[in-house]
């Protein structure tokens, strides 16, 4: 992967709506993730100055390289938002053209742009002209099984100025079901001269490196698997209970400093214990806590109980 795309690791954290926020990204970077992409952020909300959306653009220097992902279907608004985001000096501005969620696609954004390459082309071109920041594009295999267009779409993105493409092996029609087709990802890599990141169904560190070798991609993105095991980014891919408790406590503290609500945090922290014997009881203990003080105490009790 040529400069400025040299990463400390070829394993990247995929953009995950509601999950890849600043605290989680920072912790994954500390564990060794080579790149962490923000959850998708509405271009319209940025342009209109919505406070909560603007807060999603926050990042720390320790996170670098930083990638902030935008979504939208209006070329002018996307370009204006990109210029505003560019002023914050992230390392990349990523354009989401792969999200299959209905509330996004019904407005013509996300994966719906795979069905409208002319509009997508205009967006990429105008965004690239609006900012000096490297623009990247996240896509899917195509609209459905009979319209696999990732290669042509990716070549178009490169021609309009995109500096990197992340290709997910599922189609828009698949949503999050079925299996990702990595032969499509490999075809995208073969067709482009810019770096390509592969994405889809990576469940372990070993599988990540297997996909890297098979596809020839410059890096791979890990999404849902990292929510249960963020240590997947580290050399050995797992951690003992005490270290997981420490990670959960650090996540809790970082999130509370940003004023995050305790309710979703309980479920997120509980997920880190998914692979342990008796994890069901651990998760029940954590999700039942009503306050941050109670949640911290429950985490400390888990560590004390398992080491006594």
VEXDRENTI-207426 format. One record per residue (C-alpha): x, y, z; residue number from 1; residue in one letter. Coordinates in pm, 1 decimal. Layout:
// residues N
REC | X | Y | Z | NUM | A
...
***
This chain:
// residues 308
REC | 0.0 | 0.0 | 0.0 | 1 | X
REC | 184.0 | 313.6 | -118.8 | 2 | X
REC | 223.8 | 628.4 | 90.7 | 3 | X
REC | 24.4 | 803.2 | 225.0 | 4 | X
REC | -165.3 | 477.9 | 269.6 | 5 | X
REC | 100.4 | 285.3 | 458.3 | 6 | X
REC | -70.2 | 136.8 | 765.1 | 7 | X
REC | 86.7 | -8.4 | 1077.5 | 8 | X
REC | -137.8 | -312.9 | 1029.3 | 9 | X
REC | -345.8 | -440.8 | 735.8 | 10 | X
REC | -637.9 | -499.4 | 973.0 | 11 | X
REC | -886.5 | -211.2 | 984.7 | 12 | X
REC | -1198.9 | -144.9 | 1188.5 | 13 | X
REC | -1498.1 | -118.2 | 956.4 | 14 | X
REC | -1742.6 | 171.7 | 991.4 | 15 | X
REC | -2027.4 | 51.1 | 1211.3 | 16 | X
REC | -2326.7 | 277.6 | 1274.1 | 17 | X
REC | -2372.6 | 324.8 | 1646.1 | 18 | X
REC | -2048.8 | 145.4 | 1730.2 | 19 | X
REC | -1733.9 | 289.1 | 1568.6 | 20 | X
REC | -1743.8 | 607.9 | 1774.4 | 21 | X
REC | -1435.8 | 787.7 | 1902.6 | 22 | X
REC | -1385.9 | 584.1 | 2224.9 | 23 | X
REC | -1407.2 | 248.4 | 2048.5 | 24 | X
REC | -1190.1 | 362.1 | 1758.6 | 25 | X
REC | -920.5 | 486.6 | 1994.3 | 26 | X
REC | -916.4 | 162.3 | 2191.3 | 27 | X
REC | -898.3 | -46.3 | 1873.8 | 28 | X
REC | -609.0 | 166.0 | 1747.1 | 29 | X
REC | -427.9 | 104.7 | 2075.2 | 30 | X
REC | -476.6 | -268.8 | 2021.8 | 31 | X
REC | -317.4 | -246.5 | 1679.4 | 32 | X
REC | -587.3 | -170.0 | 1421.5 | 33 | X
REC | -413.3 | -4.2 | 1126.4 | 34 | X
REC | -711.5 | 216.5 | 1044.8 | 35 | X
REC | -1045.0 | 287.0 | 1211.0 | 36 | X
REC | -1329.3 | 439.9 | 1010.1 | 37 | X
REC | -1596.3 | 648.1 | 1181.8 | 38 | X
REC | -1959.7 | 552.6 | 1180.4 | 39 | X
REC | -2138.2 | 709.3 | 884.8 | 40 | X
REC | -2221.0 | 1076.4 | 932.5 | 41 | X
REC | -2497.1 | 1263.9 | 750.8 | 42 | X
REC | -2368.7 | 1527.1 | 507.4 | 43 | X
REC | -2699.1 | 1714.1 | 533.5 | 44 | X
REC | -2672.5 | 1727.7 | 913.8 | 45 | X
REC | -2315.9 | 1858.6 | 891.1 | 46 | X
REC | -2412.0 | 2135.5 | 649.3 | 47 | X
REC | -2706.4 | 2233.3 | 869.7 | 48 | X
REC | -2485.6 | 2242.4 | 1180.2 | 49 | X
REC | -2667.6 | 1982.5 | 1387.0 | 50 | X
REC | -2482.5 | 1969.4 | 1718.3 | 51 | X
REC | -2493.1 | 1593.9 | 1780.3 | 52 | X
REC | -2377.1 | 1523.9 | 1426.4 | 53 | X
REC | -2089.0 | 1769.7 | 1453.0 | 54 | X
REC | -1982.9 | 1593.8 | 1774.4 | 55 | X
REC | -1946.8 | 1273.2 | 1571.8 | 56 | X
REC | -1662.9 | 1440.6 | 1380.1 | 57 | X
REC | -1445.1 | 1462.4 | 1691.6 | 58 | X
REC | -1129.2 | 1255.1 | 1691.2 | 59 | X
REC | -801.0 | 1248.3 | 1880.2 | 60 | X
REC | -452.5 | 1271.7 | 1733.8 | 61 | X
REC | -379.5 | 927.2 | 1877.4 | 62 | X
REC | -634.2 | 779.0 | 1635.9 | 63 | X
REC | -442.1 | 877.5 | 1323.8 | 64 | X
REC | -473.7 | 782.2 | 1047.5 | 65 | X
REC | -830.6 | 908.5 | 1088.0 | 66 | X
REC | -1108.7 | 832.6 | 838.7 | 67 | X
REC | -1442.4 | 1015.1 | 866.9 | 68 | X
REC | -1726.5 | 866.2 | 664.1 | 69 | X
REC | -2002.0 | 1073.5 | 502.4 | 70 | X
REC | -2330.4 | 964.5 | 349.3 | 71 | X
REC | -2582.5 | 1145.5 | 134.0 | 72 | X
REC | -2720.9 | 1163.3 | -218.4 | 73 | X
REC | -2698.0 | 1533.0 | -306.6 | 74 | X
REC | -2367.6 | 1611.2 | -484.2 | 75 | X
REC | -2366.1 | 1975.6 | -376.5 | 76 | X
REC | -2437.6 | 1896.5 | -13.0 | 77 | X
REC | -2181.0 | 1615.9 | -10.5 | 78 | X
REC | -1917.5 | 1850.5 | -152.6 | 79 | X
REC | -2000.2 | 2124.1 | 99.0 | 80 | X
REC | -1988.7 | 1877.8 | 387.5 | 81 | X
REC | -1657.9 | 1737.3 | 262.7 | 82 | X
REC | -1507.6 | 2085.4 | 256.5 | 83 | X
REC | -1621.6 | 2142.0 | 615.0 | 84 | X
REC | -1487.6 | 1805.7 | 728.3 | 85 | X
REC | -1164.1 | 1865.6 | 539.2 | 86 | X
REC | -1102.9 | 2173.6 | 751.3 | 87 | X
REC | -1065.6 | 1938.3 | 1048.9 | 88 | X
REC | -773.2 | 1767.3 | 871.3 | 89 | X
REC | -865.1 | 1399.6 | 892.6 | 90 | X
REC | -641.6 | 1167.8 | 690.5 | 91 | X
REC | -931.0 | 1039.3 | 476.4 | 92 | X
REC | -1286.9 | 1132.4 | 390.5 | 93 | X
REC | -1478.7 | 814.9 | 312.1 | 94 | X
REC | -1798.6 | 813.5 | 105.1 | 95 | X
REC | -2053.7 | 551.8 | 204.8 | 96 | X
REC | -2199.3 | 389.7 | -104.7 | 97 | X
REC | -2259.3 | 51.5 | 53.7 | 98 | X
REC | -2497.9 | 82.2 | 349.9 | 99 | X
REC | -2809.6 | -130.8 | 278.6 | 100 | X
REC | -3024.0 | 1.6 | 566.2 | 101 | X
REC | -3362.3 | 120.3 | 439.1 | 102 | X
REC | -3363.0 | 457.7 | 616.6 | 103 | X
REC | -3045.7 | 539.4 | 422.0 | 104 | X
REC | -3126.1 | 384.1 | 83.9 | 105 | X
REC | -3480.4 | 522.5 | 65.3 | 106 | X
REC | -3320.8 | 866.4 | 33.3 | 107 | X
REC | -3097.7 | 748.3 | -249.3 | 108 | X
REC | -2785.2 | 724.3 | -35.0 | 109 | X
REC | -2568.6 | 433.0 | 74.3 | 110 | X
REC | -2603.4 | 118.4 | -136.6 | 111 | X
REC | -2877.3 | 284.9 | -344.2 | 112 | X
REC | -2596.4 | 469.8 | -521.7 | 113 | X
REC | -2478.8 | 135.5 | -661.6 | 114 | X
REC | -2800.0 | 146.9 | -868.2 | 115 | X
REC | -2733.2 | 506.2 | -975.6 | 116 | X
REC | -2368.8 | 519.7 | -1089.8 | 117 | X
REC | -2418.9 | 848.8 | -1274.3 | 118 | X
REC | -2519.8 | 1023.1 | -952.1 | 119 | X
REC | -2243.3 | 843.3 | -761.1 | 120 | X
REC | -1991.4 | 959.9 | -1019.3 | 121 | X
REC | -2102.9 | 1320.9 | -978.2 | 122 | X
REC | -2076.5 | 1294.1 | -598.5 | 123 | X
REC | -1725.0 | 1147.7 | -606.8 | 124 | X
REC | -1604.1 | 1402.6 | -861.0 | 125 | X
REC | -1743.0 | 1702.1 | -673.1 | 126 | X
REC | -1624.0 | 1582.3 | -333.7 | 127 | X
REC | -1272.1 | 1524.2 | -467.1 | 128 | X
REC | -1269.9 | 1878.6 | -605.3 | 129 | X
REC | -1400.5 | 2025.4 | -279.6 | 130 | X
REC | -1122.1 | 1907.9 | -50.1 | 131 | X
REC | -749.2 | 1832.0 | -58.0 | 132 | X
REC | -807.1 | 1541.0 | 181.6 | 133 | X
REC | -775.9 | 1193.9 | 27.1 | 134 | X
REC | -1123.3 | 1068.8 | -67.4 | 135 | X
REC | -1206.5 | 699.5 | -35.8 | 136 | X
REC | -1523.0 | 511.7 | -129.6 | 137 | X
REC | -1692.7 | 212.7 | 34.7 | 138 | X
REC | -1900.0 | -0.5 | -201.6 | 139 | X
REC | -2080.1 | -333.9 | -227.5 | 140 | X
REC | -2060.0 | -613.9 | -484.4 | 141 | X
REC | -2358.5 | -470.5 | -666.8 | 142 | X
REC | -2732.8 | -421.5 | -647.9 | 143 | X
REC | -2821.3 | -791.5 | -649.1 | 144 | X
REC | -2693.0 | -1127.7 | -771.6 | 145 | X
REC | -2774.1 | -1047.0 | -1135.5 | 146 | X
REC | -2615.5 | -701.7 | -1120.2 | 147 | X
REC | -2261.4 | -745.6 | -986.9 | 148 | X
REC | -2110.6 | -410.8 | -1079.8 | 149 | X
REC | -1838.1 | -357.5 | -819.7 | 150 | X
REC | -1549.3 | -364.6 | -1067.5 | 151 | X
REC | -1696.1 | -104.7 | -1303.7 | 152 | X
REC | -1815.3 | 107.1 | -1012.0 | 153 | X
REC | -1472.8 | 98.1 | -847.3 | 154 | X
REC | -1297.6 | 186.4 | -1173.4 | 155 | X
REC | -1531.7 | 482.6 | -1206.9 | 156 | X
REC | -1448.4 | 592.2 | -850.2 | 157 | X
REC | -1077.6 | 575.8 | -925.9 | 158 | X
REC | -1123.3 | 773.6 | -1248.7 | 159 | X
REC | -1305.4 | 1049.9 | -1059.7 | 160 | X
REC | -1029.5 | 1090.8 | -804.6 | 161 | X
REC | -1088.2 | 835.9 | -528.0 | 162 | X
REC | -760.1 | 733.4 | -366.9 | 163 | X
REC | -879.0 | 406.2 | -215.9 | 164 | X
REC | -1181.8 | 175.3 | -238.3 | 165 | X
REC | -1323.1 | -55.6 | 27.5 | 166 | X
REC | -1522.9 | -338.6 | -131.1 | 167 | X
REC | -1776.9 | -544.9 | 61.7 | 168 | X
REC | -1855.3 | -882.5 | -92.6 | 169 | X
REC | -2231.9 | -866.7 | -34.9 | 170 | X
REC | -2488.1 | -704.4 | -263.2 | 171 | X
REC | -2738.3 | -439.5 | -162.5 | 172 | X
REC | -3016.1 | -700.2 | -185.5 | 173 | X
REC | -2835.6 | -928.5 | 61.0 | 174 | X
REC | -2821.3 | -667.0 | 332.3 | 175 | X
REC | -2643.5 | -839.1 | 619.2 | 176 | X
REC | -2758.8 | -1190.2 | 527.3 | 177 | X
REC | -2595.3 | -1464.6 | 325.2 | 178 | X
REC | -2223.7 | -1473.7 | 258.7 | 179 | X
REC | -1979.9 | -1219.8 | 119.0 | 180 | X
REC | -1836.0 | -1313.4 | -219.9 | 181 | X
REC | -1462.8 | -1252.5 | -194.7 | 182 | X
REC | -1408.8 | -1335.8 | -560.6 | 183 | X
REC | -1575.1 | -1000.4 | -634.1 | 184 | X
REC | -1343.8 | -829.6 | -386.8 | 185 | X
REC | -1042.5 | -991.1 | -553.6 | 186 | X
REC | -1166.6 | -877.9 | -895.5 | 187 | X
REC | -1190.9 | -518.7 | -770.5 | 188 | X
REC | -835.3 | -533.9 | -640.7 | 189 | X
REC | -709.5 | -673.1 | -971.4 | 190 | X
REC | -884.9 | -400.0 | -1171.9 | 191 | X
REC | -755.7 | -95.4 | -979.8 | 192 | X
REC | -422.2 | 76.4 | -937.5 | 193 | X
REC | -523.6 | 244.2 | -610.1 | 194 | X
REC | -530.7 | 51.4 | -279.2 | 195 | X
REC | -827.7 | -175.5 | -208.3 | 196 | X
REC | -959.2 | -286.6 | 129.4 | 197 | X
REC | -1166.4 | -606.5 | 139.4 | 198 | X
REC | -1466.2 | -647.9 | 368.2 | 199 | X
REC | -1715.8 | -915.3 | 465.6 | 200 | X
REC | -1752.6 | -1210.0 | 706.7 | 201 | X
REC | -1412.6 | -1194.5 | 873.4 | 202 | X
REC | -1458.5 | -1373.7 | 1205.3 | 203 | X
REC | -1100.9 | -1426.6 | 1324.8 | 204 | X
REC | -748.6 | -1295.7 | 1289.2 | 205 | X
REC | -639.2 | -1607.3 | 1100.8 | 206 | X
REC | -926.4 | -1566.7 | 856.6 | 207 | X
REC | -834.4 | -1201.6 | 806.2 | 208 | X
REC | -484.8 | -1291.2 | 690.0 | 209 | X
REC | -621.7 | -1573.7 | 478.1 | 210 | X
REC | -852.1 | -1328.1 | 299.8 | 211 | X
REC | -562.5 | -1089.1 | 252.6 | 212 | X
REC | -357.6 | -1359.0 | 83.5 | 213 | X
REC | -642.9 | -1490.4 | -131.2 | 214 | X
REC | -771.5 | -1154.0 | -252.8 | 215 | X
REC | -445.0 | -966.5 | -287.2 | 216 | X
REC | -605.5 | -669.9 | -109.4 | 217 | X
REC | -393.9 | -410.1 | 64.7 | 218 | X
REC | -593.8 | -443.3 | 386.6 | 219 | X
REC | -912.9 | -598.5 | 521.0 | 220 | X
REC | -1190.1 | -451.9 | 732.9 | 221 | X
REC | -1328.8 | -626.4 | 1038.4 | 222 | X
REC | -1673.0 | -525.9 | 1159.4 | 223 | X
REC | -1907.7 | -732.3 | 1373.6 | 224 | X
REC | -1635.6 | -968.7 | 1498.3 | 225 | X
REC | -1452.6 | -675.3 | 1656.4 | 226 | X
REC | -1757.1 | -583.5 | 1865.3 | 227 | X
REC | -1722.8 | -909.4 | 2056.9 | 228 | X
REC | -1345.5 | -938.0 | 2036.9 | 229 | X
REC | -1160.0 | -611.7 | 1975.7 | 230 | X
REC | -840.2 | -801.5 | 2059.3 | 231 | X
REC | -867.1 | -947.2 | 1710.3 | 232 | X
REC | -643.5 | -656.4 | 1604.9 | 233 | X
REC | -365.7 | -769.7 | 1837.4 | 234 | X
REC | -100.7 | -1027.7 | 1749.3 | 235 | X
REC | -254.9 | -1320.7 | 1936.5 | 236 | X
REC | -615.1 | -1221.5 | 1871.7 | 237 | X
REC | -750.7 | -1290.4 | 2221.5 | 238 | X
REC | -710.3 | -1176.0 | 2580.7 | 239 | X
REC | -754.4 | -1313.3 | 2934.6 | 240 | X
REC | -1051.7 | -1206.9 | 3142.4 | 241 | X
REC | -861.8 | -948.2 | 3347.6 | 242 | X
REC | -750.8 | -769.9 | 3031.8 | 243 | X
REC | -1102.2 | -769.9 | 2891.1 | 244 | X
REC | -1232.8 | -617.1 | 3213.9 | 245 | X
REC | -963.6 | -349.9 | 3189.0 | 246 | X
REC | -1062.4 | -280.0 | 2826.2 | 247 | X
REC | -1429.6 | -252.0 | 2925.5 | 248 | X
REC | -1343.2 | -11.5 | 3208.7 | 249 | X
REC | -1137.5 | 205.1 | 2974.6 | 250 | X
REC | -1423.1 | 207.6 | 2723.5 | 251 | X
REC | -1666.8 | 304.7 | 2997.5 | 252 | X
REC | -1448.8 | 593.1 | 3116.3 | 253 | X
REC | -1386.7 | 728.7 | 2765.7 | 254 | X
REC | -1755.3 | 708.8 | 2678.8 | 255 | X
REC | -1866.7 | 880.5 | 2999.3 | 256 | X
REC | -1623.6 | 1166.5 | 2936.6 | 257 | X
REC | -1805.2 | 1222.8 | 2608.5 | 258 | X
REC | -2142.1 | 1221.1 | 2782.5 | 259 | X
REC | -2261.8 | 896.2 | 2628.7 | 260 | X
REC | -2575.2 | 731.4 | 2762.4 | 261 | X
REC | -2530.2 | 434.4 | 2995.0 | 262 | X
REC | -2805.4 | 219.7 | 2836.0 | 263 | X
REC | -2631.1 | 125.2 | 2507.2 | 264 | X
REC | -2295.3 | 107.9 | 2685.0 | 265 | X
REC | -2414.2 | -178.8 | 2904.7 | 266 | X
REC | -2484.4 | -400.0 | 2604.4 | 267 | X
REC | -2163.7 | -302.7 | 2427.8 | 268 | X
REC | -1942.5 | -378.7 | 2726.8 | 269 | X
REC | -2124.2 | -703.9 | 2796.0 | 270 | X
REC | -2047.7 | -823.9 | 2442.6 | 271 | X
REC | -1674.7 | -833.1 | 2519.9 | 272 | X
REC | -1732.4 | -1135.6 | 2745.7 | 273 | X
REC | -1914.8 | -1335.8 | 2480.0 | 274 | X
REC | -1655.6 | -1613.2 | 2449.0 | 275 | X
REC | -1611.0 | -1687.5 | 2818.6 | 276 | X
REC | -1768.6 | -1978.2 | 3005.5 | 277 | X
REC | -2060.5 | -1840.7 | 3200.0 | 278 | X
REC | -2075.6 | -1538.5 | 2973.4 | 279 | X
REC | -2454.8 | -1541.0 | 2979.9 | 280 | X
REC | -2456.4 | -1467.6 | 3351.4 | 281 | X
REC | -2182.9 | -1205.5 | 3312.4 | 282 | X
REC | -2383.3 | -1026.7 | 3046.2 | 283 | X
REC | -2699.6 | -1039.2 | 3258.2 | 284 | X
REC | -2511.1 | -881.5 | 3547.3 | 285 | X
REC | -2384.4 | -598.1 | 3330.9 | 286 | X
REC | -2698.9 | -511.6 | 3136.7 | 287 | X
REC | -2903.3 | -491.8 | 3457.5 | 288 | X
REC | -2695.7 | -208.7 | 3605.9 | 289 | X
REC | -2874.6 | 124.7 | 3613.6 | 290 | X
REC | -2584.8 | 364.7 | 3666.3 | 291 | X
REC | -2222.6 | 401.4 | 3563.7 | 292 | X
REC | -2113.0 | 348.1 | 3925.5 | 293 | X
REC | -2302.3 | 18.5 | 3938.1 | 294 | X
REC | -2165.7 | -87.2 | 3600.2 | 295 | X
REC | -1806.8 | -15.9 | 3704.6 | 296 | X
REC | -1857.3 | -206.1 | 4029.3 | 297 | X
REC | -2001.3 | -504.0 | 3840.8 | 298 | X
REC | -1697.7 | -513.8 | 3610.6 | 299 | X
REC | -1460.6 | -502.5 | 3906.9 | 300 | X
REC | -1657.6 | -779.9 | 4076.7 | 301 | X
REC | -1627.4 | -1000.7 | 3767.7 | 302 | X
REC | -1251.4 | -964.4 | 3770.7 | 303 | X
REC | -1229.4 | -1026.4 | 4147.4 | 304 | X
REC | -1457.8 | -1331.0 | 4132.9 | 305 | X
REC | -1270.1 | -1500.3 | 3849.4 | 306 | X
REC | -926.8 | -1445.0 | 4005.8 | 307 | X
REC | -1015.8 | -1539.9 | 4365.7 | 308 | X
***
